[in-house]
Amino acid sequence: MAAGGAGAPAATLFAREQSPGADAEGVLVSVVVTLFNYGHYLGECLRSVVAQTHRRLELIIVDDCSTDDSASVAKAWLAAHHARFERVALLRHTVNQGLSMARNTAFTAAQGEHVFVLDADNAIYPRAIARLLEAIRSGDYGVAYSQLELFEDEQRLGDADVWDPDRFQRHNYVDAMALITKAAWARAGGYTIMKFGWEDYDLWCKFVEHGIAGLFVPEILCRYRVHGKSMLRVQTNPRAGTVIKDMMARHPWLRLGE
């Protein structure tokens, strides 16, 4: 694995590839979807990817050894819709590795230089990838992200704002749902293994430490599902003290809880 450490092997359950065609325009963007027991949400998530106005897309799904039918749902969906994409792949960890490793596996497999991170319970609006790609290519940026729309258990706007390294000292306000250059991910060492969450916050902190800039697109392009079984509610929030201590040990410049 190029970054983030070595992990257990992943089996390829489904893969297809086709030529982009002589009339293909734009650059290839890889959409990576991490999946663990969210098969019931996956169809809505992937339909939002199919609807993207940016045409040149690759779709990489990593199933982190789900115990439900997530892998079979993903395989059936790809078999029916793979023609929309230049390349699709469904990978499955042979043992459960956690979200960080699932994302690192996806980034390693991605062939595009721009990678959009999407969890299986979320969704994006049709202009999301095209707009974020336009933004990230407008300057020397490692990540571009938008405002969120929260839905299901909560209905409101998210807390995203302009990229400011100082603001990360006290809290994270940039969601994982973002377009990241593969070069920036590799330079930062990929996602760190975080047992109880905050993988995205840790990555942004590493971006700050490596002088990698981010760009905020002040438009509502992404939809974040709030529900009772989300990782944030089930794993992270109940162990907030432990997570905060771990983050401050890794990044001593943080001022969490002050």
BAFI-3210 file (N, C-alpha, C; in Angstrom, 3 decimals, decimal comma, padded with zeros to 6 digits):
// residues 258
n [1|2|3|4|5|6|7|8|9|10|11|12|13|14|15|16|17|18|19|20|21|22|23|24|25|26|27|28|29|30|31|32|33|34|35|36|37|38|39|40|41|42|43|44|45|46|47|48|49|50|51|52|53|54|55|56|57|58|59|60|61|62|63|64|65|66|67|68|69|70|71|72|73|74|75|76|77|78|79|80|81|82|83|84|85|86|87|88|89|90|91|92|93|94|95|96|97|98|99|100|101|102|103|104|105|106|107|108|109|110|111|112|113|114|115|116|117|118|119|120|121|122|123|124|125|126|127|128|129|130|131|132|133|134|135|136|137|138|139|140|141|142|143|144|145|146|147|148|149|150|151|152|153|154|155|156|157|158|159|160|161|162|163|164|165|166|167|168|169|170|171|172|173|174|175|176|177|178|179|180|181|182|183|184|185|186|187|188|189|190|191|192|193|194|195|196|197|198|199|200|201|202|203|204|205|206|207|208|209|210|211|212|213|214|215|216|217|218|219|220|221|222|223|224|225|226|227|228|229|230|231|232|233|234|235|236|237|238|239|240|241|242|243|244|245|246|247|248|249|250|251|252|253|254|255|256|257|258]
n.u [000,838|000,518|000,358|-000,437|000,047|000,434|-002,099|-004,581|-005,140|-007,173|-009,889|-010,876|-014,067|-015,607|-015,023|-014,699|-013,712|-013,397|-012,680|-012,233|-013,136|-013,002|-014,143|-014,158|-014,162|-012,376|-010,881|-010,126|-011,947|-011,850|-014,242|-014,588|-016,048|-016,736|-017,747|-019,641|-021,794|-023,901|-025,627|-028,318|-028,434|-026,900|-027,790|-029,091|-026,940|-025,166|-026,736|-026,718|-024,141|-024,068|-025,632|-023,998|-022,814|-020,274|-018,530|-016,363|-015,692|-014,511|-015,335|-014,797|-015,470|-015,142|-015,652|-015,707|-015,440|-018,181|-020,942|-023,484|-025,581|-024,149|-021,941|-022,927|-025,086|-023,720|-022,212|-024,226|-025,363|-023,229|-022,893|-025,141|-024,862|-022,333|-021,566|-021,756|-019,387|-015,821|-014,229|-014,802|-014,639|-015,043|-013,934|-013,071|-012,243|-010,494|-010,576|-012,127|-011,112|-011,504|-012,493|-010,428|-008,486|-010,072|-010,546|-007,895|-007,246|-008,996|-008,032|-005,502|-006,160|-007,367|-007,270|-007,454|-006,208|-007,521|-009,580|-012,698|-014,206|-016,584|-018,959|-021,021|-023,570|-024,203|-024,786|-024,587|-025,094|-025,936|-024,047|-021,813|-019,174|-018,150|-018,097|-016,424|-014,090|-013,441|-012,885|-010,691|-008,708|-008,163|-006,089|-003,241|-004,152|-004,889|-007,237|-010,706|-013,844|-017,345|-020,294|-022,466|-025,588|-027,553|-029,527|-032,351|-032,391|-031,774|-032,357|-030,706|-028,197|-024,693|-021,519|-019,407|-016,726|-014,452|-011,117|-008,915|-006,043|-005,657|-008,173|-008,584|-007,394|-009,163|-011,453|-012,984|-014,214|-014,566|-015,886|-015,420|-016,348|-015,198|-013,202|-010,103|-006,665|-004,711|-002,009|-001,738|-002,934|-001,081|001,268|000,666|000,679|-001,518|-004,642|-004,706|-004,770|-007,468|-009,063|-011,546|-012,693|-012,683|-010,959|-010,960|-010,595|-008,039|-006,605|-006,907|-005,511|-002,948|-002,608|-002,456|-000,059|001,724|001,644|-000,351|-002,920|-006,459|-009,640|-012,651|-015,818|-018,503|-021,182|-024,082|-023,450|-023,234|-024,726|-025,331|-026,103|-027,810|-028,097|-029,096|-027,291|-024,871|-021,276|-020,236|-022,078|-022,270|-019,664|-017,690|-018,633|-019,390|-016,867|-015,429|-013,537|-011,260|-010,682|-010,071|-007,749|-006,015|-005,869|-004,660|-002,231|-001,117|-001,103|000,221|-000,290|-002,971|-005,903|-007,988|-011,019|-010,520]
n.v [-001,185|002,220|004,325|004,986|002,558|-001,061|-003,484|-006,067|-008,385|-007,584|-008,922|-009,068|-008,664|-007,872|-006,394|-004,110|-002,569|000,046|001,738|005,293|006,558|008,378|010,907|011,746|014,064|016,164|015,314|012,164|011,235|009,632|008,008|006,977|004,617|003,644|000,809|-000,747|-002,893|-001,370|-001,899|-001,370|001,344|001,793|001,842|004,357|006,082|005,357|005,873|008,620|009,071|008,071|010,031|012,221|015,194|015,427|013,479|011,615|009,146|006,985|004,225|003,001|000,609|-000,344|-002,972|-003,513|-006,147|-006,768|-007,950|-008,281|-008,285|-006,536|-006,693|-008,357|-006,836|-004,583|-005,787|-006,705|-004,260|-002,974|-004,718|-004,127|-001,423|-000,699|000,284|003,025|004,025|004,516|002,701|000,201|-001,220|-003,654|-004,240|-006,370|-006,515|-009,137|-009,492|-007,532|-004,189|-001,563|001,912|003,706|002,052|000,988|003,230|003,845|001,556|001,959|004,399|003,551|001,773|003,438|005,007|007,570|010,951|012,659|012,212|011,415|011,209|009,153|008,023|005,127|005,692|008,249|010,953|012,744|015,819|016,381|018,197|018,080|016,777|017,874|020,614|020,718|019,706|021,676|023,723|022,723|022,571|025,166|026,297|025,731|023,315|020,755|019,631|019,984|021,112|021,220|022,989|021,195|019,419|018,340|015,465|013,323|012,259|014,803|018,042|020,380|022,903|022,165|022,701|023,659|025,772|028,401|027,302|027,264|027,015|027,644|027,373|024,676|023,989|023,828|022,416|020,162|021,073|020,323|017,993|014,474|013,984|014,894|016,238|015,025|015,309|012,666|012,854|014,591|013,073|010,939|012,315|013,140|010,755|009,119|007,880|007,721|004,959|005,000|004,061|004,734|006,663|009,977|010,041|011,647|014,238|013,931|013,552|016,081|017,618|016,616|017,505|020,267|020,310|019,553|021,646|021,671|022,975|023,701|024,186|025,875|025,459|027,418|026,205|024,098|020,939|018,353|015,645|014,733|012,039|011,828|009,584|007,036|004,896|005,714|005,977|008,070|008,468|005,924|004,944|007,074|009,426|008,300|007,761|010,080|011,376|009,698|009,748|012,457|012,740|011,059|012,399|014,841|013,942|013,083|015,421|017,968|020,693|021,135|022,391|021,158|020,989|023,180]
n.w [000,000|-000,818|001,011|004,448|005,694|005,825|005,141|005,680|002,975|000,064|-001,638|-005,053|-006,074|-008,184|-011,352|-014,007|-017,080|-019,467|-022,561|-022,589|-024,861|-027,976|-027,933|-025,330|-022,679|-020,356|-017,132|-015,547|-012,732|-009,660|-007,784|-004,562|-002,521|000,681|002,561|005,013|006,266|005,246|003,181|002,664|002,307|000,108|-002,619|-002,983|-002,528|-004,661|-006,903|-006,870|-007,670|-010,280|-011,466|-011,853|-013,456|-014,460|-016,690|-016,944|-014,997|-012,431|-010,411|-007,272|-004,950|-001,635|000,385|003,742|004,861|005,466|007,473|006,653|003,716|002,133|000,296|-001,764|-002,630|-003,617|-005,682|-007,436|-008,156|-009,487|-011,630|-013,079|-013,717|-014,597|-017,089|-017,134|-016,225|-016,634|-015,384|-012,984|-009,717|-007,248|-004,165|-001,458|001,894|003,505|006,202|008,770|008,700|009,424|009,016|008,198|006,939|004,919|003,330|002,616|001,137|-001,007|-002,111|-002,906|-004,928|-006,753|-009,942|-010,881|-010,611|-009,012|-006,273|-005,036|-001,915|-000,474|001,753|002,226|003,185|002,500|000,082|-003,080|-004,892|-008,395|-009,622|-008,057|-008,273|-010,660|-010,022|-007,744|-008,845|-010,722|-008,904|-007,360|-009,237|-009,753|-008,410|-006,233|-004,607|-002,212|-001,460|-002,053|-000,940|-000,014|001,213|003,431|003,300|005,815|006,448|007,089|010,264|011,157|009,799|008,316|007,518|007,161|008,889|007,432|006,286|005,229|004,488|007,116|008,791|011,532|012,688|012,893|015,238|017,365|016,633|014,241|011,096|008,549|006,465|005,678|003,143|000,322|-002,378|-003,130|-003,922|-005,148|-004,800|-002,600|-000,570|-000,458|000,227|002,810|004,077|003,964|005,380|008,880|011,137|013,086|015,802|016,954|015,346|013,749|011,605|009,317|010,383|011,478|009,090|007,876|009,739|009,321|006,720|007,221|008,680|006,723|005,021|003,086|001,215|001,457|-000,218|000,098|-001,259|-001,492|-001,753|-001,714|-002,104|-001,267|000,573|003,833|005,769|008,774|011,296|013,655|013,738|012,810|012,507|013,973|016,053|017,242|017,795|018,047|019,571|022,177|023,172|023,400|025,064|025,001|022,255|021,889|023,480|022,072|019,600|020,385|021,302|018,935|017,487|018,794|018,700|018,750|020,410|021,852|023,662|025,248]
ca.u [000,000|001,360|000,333|-001,363|000,423|-000,020|-003,296|-004,937|-005,430|-008,546|-010,272|-011,653|-015,319|-016,163|-014,232|-014,906|-012,975|-013,658|-011,990|-013,025|-013,692|-012,275|-014,775|-014,192|-013,636|-012,079|-009,968|-010,747|-012,110|-012,178|-015,157|-014,334|-017,138|-016,443|-018,992|-019,676|-023,159|-024,794|-026,188|-029,643|-028,259|-025,954|-028,413|-029,286|-025,609|-024,599|-027,554|-026,252|-022,886|-024,450|-026,254|-023,032|-022,656|-018,921|-018,713|-015,260|-015,676|-014,157|-016,003|-014,149|-016,194|-014,412|-016,460|-014,790|-015,843|-019,519|-021,595|-024,797|-025,502|-023,616|-021,088|-023,748|-025,834|-022,780|-021,870|-025,381|-025,520|-022,166|-023,174|-026,215|-024,607|-020,911|-021,334|-021,683|-018,061|-014,670|-013,705|-015,407|-014,039|-015,548|-012,919|-013,567|-011,228|-010,684|-010,964|-012,515|-009,938|-011,864|-012,725|-009,173|-007,878|-010,946|-010,259|-006,556|-007,354|-009,661|-007,103|-004,440|-006,712|-007,865|-006,371|-007,545|-005,374|-008,454|-010,372|-013,803|-014,462|-018,016|-019,400|-022,163|-024,848|-024,346|-025,119|-024,118|-025,913|-025,339|-022,926|-020,800|-017,812|-017,728|-017,808|-015,247|-012,929|-013,131|-012,306|-009,386|-007,745|-007,983|-004,889|-002,432|-004,946|-004,897|-008,604|-011,804|-015,016|-018,487|-021,214|-023,275|-026,984|-027,845|-030,876|-032,935|-032,697|-031,635|-032,465|-030,076|-026,926|-023,523|-020,689|-018,217|-016,348|-013,178|-009,975|-008,098|-005,304|-005,830|-009,480|-008,523|-006,874|-010,222|-012,465|-013,017|-015,407|-014,511|-016,295|-014,629|-016,919|-014,422|-012,354|-008,724|-005,688|-004,016|-000,678|-001,840|-003,166|000,180|002,219|000,280|000,797|-002,801|-005,446|-004,157|-005,693|-008,108|-009,985|-012,878|-013,148|-011,961|-009,949|-010,922|-009,973|-006,606|-006,023|-006,806|-004,407|-001,706|-002,511|-001,956|001,344|002,510|001,467|-001,289|-004,053|-007,788|-010,486|-014,073|-016,765|-019,689|-022,402|-024,566|-023,195|-023,172|-025,782|-024,826|-027,210|-027,702|-028,929|-028,694|-026,240|-023,669|-020,056|-020,062|-022,927|-022,092|-018,296|-016,873|-019,158|-019,286|-015,463|-014,865|-012,336|-010,144|-010,368|-009,419|-006,384|-005,244|-005,619|-003,718|-000,918|-000,617|-000,966|000,303|-000,717|-004,406|-006,387|-009,314|-011,591|-010,173]
ca.v [000,000|003,390|005,181|004,549|001,297|-002,283|-004,055|-007,385|-008,318|-007,375|-009,719|-008,376|-009,378|-007,462|-005,349|-003,887|-001,401|000,334|002,908|006,515|006,987|009,474|012,191|011,981|015,356|016,302|014,372|011,058|011,383|008,382|008,079|005,822|004,414|002,658|000,108|-001,749|-003,158|-000,295|-002,284|-000,779|002,734|001,877|002,202|005,815|006,664|005,127|006,587|010,012|009,085|007,908|011,268|013,319|015,831|015,105|012,186|010,665|008,685|005,630|003,927|001,963|000,301|-001,239|-003,555|-003,826|-007,437|-006,625|-009,174|-008,359|-008,571|-005,361|-007,044|-008,867|-005,682|-003,787|-006,536|-006,685|-002,897|-002,724|-005,519|-003,471|-000,013|-000,433|000,962|004,480|004,373|004,000|001,553|-000,068|-002,330|-003,952|-004,924|-006,764|-006,930|-010,503|-009,304|-006,147|-003,349|-000,234|002,913|004,258|001,132|000,883|004,382|003,694|000,544|002,587|005,352|002,802|001,175|004,470|005,396|009,006|011,812|013,330|011,155|011,903|010,276|009,081|006,881|004,479|006,206|009,639|011,156|014,018|016,412|016,113|019,081|018,053|016,459|018,857|021,889|020,570|019,544|023,014|024,492|022,231|022,820|026,615|026,706|024,657|022,800|019,308|019,191|020,936|020,597|022,122|022,968|019,987|019,400|017,209|014,979|012,210|012,600|016,257|018,774|021,693|023,019|021,773|023,733|023,912|027,180|028,552|026,565|028,108|026,103|027,964|026,908|023,244|023,792|023,608|021,457|019,879|021,610|019,862|016,600|013,578|013,999|015,944|015,839|015,068|014,831|011,475|013,291|015,140|011,929|010,212|013,171|013,154|009,409|008,443|007,935|007,040|004,031|005,645|003,010|005,227|007,740|011,218|009,828|012,810|015,335|013,649|013,807|017,537|018,088|016,269|018,451|021,522|020,118|019,421|022,833|021,382|023,889|023,275|025,239|025,738|025,874|027,774|025,724|022,844|019,918|017,023|015,343|013,910|011,394|011,729|008,465|006,494|003,886|006,273|005,737|009,180|008,270|004,612|004,709|008,237|010,262|007,681|007,662|011,372|011,688|008,909|010,246|013,764|012,508|010,492|013,460|015,830|013,304|013,041|016,794|018,734|022,081|021,216|022,948|020,575|021,008|024,396]
ca.w [000,000|-001,009|002,182|005,474|006,291|005,172|005,730|005,190|001,544|-000,387|-002,795|-006,073|-006,305|-009,480|-012,000|-015,430|-017,571|-020,865|-023,082|-022,432|-026,142|-028,615|-027,662|-023,891|-022,260|-018,943|-016,487|-014,835|-011,288|-008,976|-006,648|-003,708|-001,571|001,716|002,847|006,079|006,725|004,802|001,894|002,487|001,889|-001,002|-003,886|-003,032|-002,656|-005,990|-007,887|-006,900|-008,423|-011,686|-011,946|-011,939|-014,763|-014,933|-017,337|-016,818|-013,623|-012,009|-009,144|-006,469|-003,719|-000,734|001,451|004,842|005,434|006,047|007,933|006,025|002,285|001,452|-000,840|-002,864|-003,137|-004,413|-006,894|-008,335|-008,661|-010,466|-012,832|-013,829|-014,027|-014,827|-018,371|-016,905|-015,729|-017,371|-014,646|-011,682|-008,978|-005,916|-003,378|-000,135|002,850|003,984|007,602|009,002|008,913|009,890|007,976|007,673|005,992|003,751|002,472|002,048|000,084|-002,153|-002,722|-003,568|-006,144|-007,663|-011,033|-011,108|-009,768|-008,115|-005,644|-004,204|-000,824|-000,223|002,549|001,576|003,678|002,084|-001,326|-003,624|-005,942|-009,718|-009,977|-007,000|-008,704|-011,657|-009,364|-006,886|-009,720|-011,216|-007,811|-006,927|-010,308|-009,914|-007,686|-005,659|-003,496|-002,028|-001,207|-002,237|-000,242|-000,106|002,343|003,507|003,697|006,690|006,224|007,834|011,652|011,255|008,536|008,446|006,835|007,926|009,506|006,612|006,101|004,519|005,050|007,986|009,666|012,951|013,172|013,195|016,586|018,357|016,187|012,811|010,446|007,159|006,413|004,830|001,797|-000,323|-003,504|-002,646|-004,893|-004,672|-004,385|-001,247|000,314|-000,297|000,939|004,221|004,619|003,955|006,598|010,044|011,776|014,242|016,228|017,306|014,483|013,482|010,566|008,429|011,139|011,537|007,769|007,667|010,575|008,616|005,601|007,792|009,061|005,500|004,201|001,995|001,349|001,040|-000,771|000,386|-002,296|-000,704|-002,380|-001,121|-003,113|-000,664|001,538|004,938|006,469|010,230|011,743|014,944|013,642|012,194|013,281|014,907|017,232|017,861|018,262|018,377|020,656|023,504|023,579|023,006|025,842|024,473|020,918|022,041|023,970|020,969|018,625|020,922|021,342|017,565|016,983|020,032|018,515|018,917|021,671|021,996|024,996|026,002]
c.u [000,875|001,425|-000,602|-001,037|-000,145|-001,242|-003,521|-005,315|-006,912|-008,786|-011,081|-012,890|-015,936|-015,265|-014,571|-014,149|-013,292|-012,922|-012,855|-013,641|-012,996|-012,847|-014,845|-013,523|-013,363|-011,174|-010,773|-010,783|-012,514|-013,120|-014,946|-015,409|-016,741|-017,747|-018,798|-021,103|-024,146|-025,419|-027,533|-029,586|-027,549|-026,588|-028,607|-027,959|-025,103|-025,426|-027,134|-024,927|-023,169|-024,948|-025,280|-022,916|-021,255|-018,938|-017,609|-015,076|-015,205|-014,821|-015,320|-014,957|-015,347|-015,350|-015,522|-015,272|-017,178|-020,084|-023,029|-024,612|-024,907|-022,813|-021,919|-024,613|-024,952|-022,452|-023,007|-025,566|-024,468|-022,404|-024,218|-025,830|-023,169|-020,650|-021,246|-020,253|-016,967|-014,103|-014,482|-014,661|-014,723|-014,505|-013,495|-012,392|-011,529|-010,969|-011,324|-011,302|-010,263|-011,882|-011,437|-008,561|-008,739|-010,697|-008,874|-006,528|-007,954|-008,737|-006,004|-004,918|-007,116|-006,827|-006,427|-006,626|-006,209|-009,435|-011,452|-014,172|-015,946|-018,323|-020,740|-023,516|-025,087|-024,648|-024,624|-025,064|-025,189|-024,134|-021,732|-019,388|-017,307|-017,317|-016,566|-013,978|-012,490|-012,419|-010,887|-008,309|-007,491|-006,742|-004,164|-003,121|-004,871|-006,281|-009,563|-013,059|-016,120|-019,234|-022,050|-024,740|-027,200|-029,291|-031,158|-033,217|-032,548|-031,780|-031,925|-028,833|-025,793|-022,724|-019,446|-017,989|-014,991|-012,066|-009,087|-007,363|-005,514|-007,149|-009,468|-007,975|-007,959|-011,304|-012,320|-014,309|-015,442|-014,817|-015,380|-015,093|-016,301|-013,643|-010,902|-007,792|-004,974|-002,613|-000,704|-002,070|-001,861|001,190|001,940|000,375|-000,507|-003,566|-004,769|-005,204|-006,195|-009,234|-011,404|-013,305|-012,204|-010,838|-009,814|-010,263|-008,467|-005,937|-005,886|-005,689|-003,063|-001,528|-001,942|-000,468|002,262|002,347|000,566|-002,549|-005,350|-008,595|-011,948|-014,901|-018,096|-020,999|-022,801|-024,480|-023,302|-024,234|-025,260|-026,004|-026,909|-028,646|-028,312|-027,569|-024,980|-022,471|-019,871|-020,842|-022,608|-020,702|-017,601|-017,387|-019,072|-017,851|-014,722|-013,577|-011,113|-009,710|-009,631|-007,975|-005,489|-004,895|-004,582|-002,320|-000,289|-000,315|-000,939|-000,161|-002,229|-004,757|-007,806|-009,761|-011,268|-011,260]
c.v [001,239|004,269|004,562|003,202|000,103|-002,830|-005,456|-007,294|-008,105|-008,226|-008,866|-009,203|-009,044|-006,366|-005,299|-002,628|-001,215|001,597|004,135|007,004|008,226|010,839|012,517|013,309|015,349|015,211|013,287|011,371|010,037|008,671|006,815|005,768|003,318|002,110|-000,880|-001,837|-002,037|-000,624|-001,638|000,690|002,847|002,329|003,697|006,533|006,560|005,776|008,047|010,140|008,962|009,226|012,431|013,869|015,626|013,671|011,171|010,265|007,241|005,413|002,748|001,800|-000,668|-001,687|-004,049|-005,056|-007,312|-007,981|-009,289|-008,646|-007,430|-005,709|-007,538|-007,765|-004,846|-004,491|-006,510|-005,300|-002,603|-003,510|-004,841|-002,094|000,303|000,339|002,471|004,930|003,824|002,760|001,416|-001,224|-002,442|-004,795|-005,250|-007,186|-008,340|-010,545|-007,830|-005,313|-001,992|000,763|003,447|003,344|000,951|002,035|004,281|002,648|001,148|003,563|004,625|002,221|002,209|004,838|006,881|009,777|012,634|012,275|011,781|010,829|010,320|007,833|006,392|004,985|007,666|009,734|012,528|014,501|016,315|016,971|018,929|017,845|017,475|020,167|021,799|020,385|020,887|023,836|024,038|022,498|024,312|027,135|025,492|024,126|021,277|018,749|020,334|020,299|021,649|022,193|021,696|020,312|018,157|016,794|013,735|012,640|014,090|016,852|020,180|021,729|022,592|022,971|024,072|025,407|027,206|027,814|027,528|027,193|026,376|027,423|025,430|022,979|023,351|022,627|021,221|020,424|021,241|018,369|015,792|013,593|015,164|015,358|016,088|014,633|013,624|011,832|013,829|014,028|011,183|011,018|013,188|011,779|008,650|008,634|007,136|006,101|004,659|004,725|003,510|006,451|008,926|011,034|011,053|014,000|015,144|013,924|015,299|018,120|017,775|017,153|019,776|021,404|020,003|020,624|022,615|022,216|023,251|024,463|024,915|026,269|026,166|027,463|024,422|021,766|018,494|016,874|014,339|013,355|011,304|010,620|007,807|005,500|004,404|006,022|006,826|008,932|006,974|004,447|005,961|008,993|009,603|007,608|008,969|011,694|010,970|009,432|011,575|013,595|011,974|011,566|014,457|015,246|013,282|014,435|017,746|020,191|022,243|021,743|022,458|020,631|022,241|025,445]
c.w [000,000|000,211|003,197|006,094|005,563|005,879|005,206|003,725|001,263|-001,618|-003,767|-006,394|-007,658|-010,039|-013,480|-015,834|-019,040|-021,270|-022,897|-023,731|-026,678|-028,271|-026,171|-023,546|-020,761|-018,417|-015,774|-013,339|-010,710|-007,809|-005,828|-002,622|-000,598|002,254|003,988|006,616|006,371|003,447|001,608|002,089|000,534|-002,313|-004,035|-003,229|-004,095|-007,099|-007,984|-007,646|-009,920|-012,274|-012,114|-013,364|-015,324|-015,450|-017,030|-015,348|-013,526|-010,658|-008,468|-005,184|-002,901|000,376|002,543|005,612|006,173|006,460|007,407|004,530|001,479|000,202|-002,023|-003,460|-004,053|-005,733|-007,908|-008,950|-009,739|-011,749|-013,708|-014,357|-014,429|-016,117|-018,228|-016,640|-016,640|-016,693|-013,354|-011,042|-007,626|-005,209|-002,009|000,742|003,354|005,486|007,763|009,402|009,519|008,749|007,367|006,618|004,759|002,793|001,850|000,942|-001,170|-002,866|-003,481|-004,895|-007,184|-008,714|-011,345|-010,179|-008,801|-007,602|-004,771|-003,197|-000,468|000,599|002,020|002,051|003,299|000,594|-001,765|-004,708|-007,287|-010,077|-009,052|-007,542|-009,718|-010,988|-008,491|-007,715|-010,285|-010,140|-007,476|-007,976|-010,537|-009,205|-007,134|-004,406|-003,439|-001,812|-001,502|-001,632|-000,279|001,220|002,277|003,751|004,550|006,475|007,060|009,274|011,942|009,868|008,752|007,581|007,758|008,409|008,684|006,432|005,417|005,257|005,831|008,960|011,147|013,508|013,522|014,595|017,558|017,927|014,688|012,219|008,958|007,142|005,505|003,383|001,016|-001,496|-003,116|-003,768|-004,303|-004,184|-002,957|-000,231|000,589|000,504|002,439|004,868|004,696|005,248|007,698|010,630|013,066|014,691|016,433|016,496|014,404|012,471|009,657|009,120|011,198|010,197|007,518|008,526|009,922|007,385|006,098|008,087|007,850|004,565|002,997|002,210|000,878|000,556|-000,500|-000,778|-001,589|-001,418|-001,699|-002,190|-002,577|000,420|002,564|005,730|007,965|010,685|012,965|014,904|012,951|013,104|014,330|016,191|017,976|018,476|018,785|019,594|022,031|024,037|023,291|023,759|025,324|023,107|020,996|022,509|022,862|019,951|019,130|021,080|019,954|017,024|018,177|019,904|018,646|020,306|021,945|023,455|025,807|025,849]
res [m|a|a|g|g|a|g|a|p|a|a|t|l|f|a|r|e|q|s|p|g|a|d|a|e|g|v|l|v|s|v|v|v|t|l|f|n|y|g|h|y|l|g|e|c|l|r|s|v|v|a|q|t|h|r|r|l|e|l|i|i|v|d|d|c|s|t|d|d|s|a|s|v|a|k|a|w|l|a|a|h|h|a|r|f|e|r|v|a|l|l|r|h|t|v|n|q|g|l|s|m|a|r|n|t|a|f|t|a|a|q|g|e|h|v|f|v|l|d|a|d|n|a|i|y|p|r|a|i|a|r|l|l|e|a|i|r|s|g|d|y|g|v|a|y|s|q|l|e|l|f|e|d|e|q|r|l|g|d|a|d|v|w|d|p|d|r|f|q|r|h|n|y|v|d|a|m|a|l|i|t|k|a|a|w|a|r|a|g|g|y|t|i|m|k|f|g|w|e|d|y|d|l|w|c|k|f|v|e|h|g|i|a|g|l|f|v|p|e|i|l|c|r|y|r|v|h|g|k|s|m|l|r|v|q|t|n|p|r|a|g|t|v|i|k|d|m|m|a|r|h|p|w|l|r|l|g|e]
***
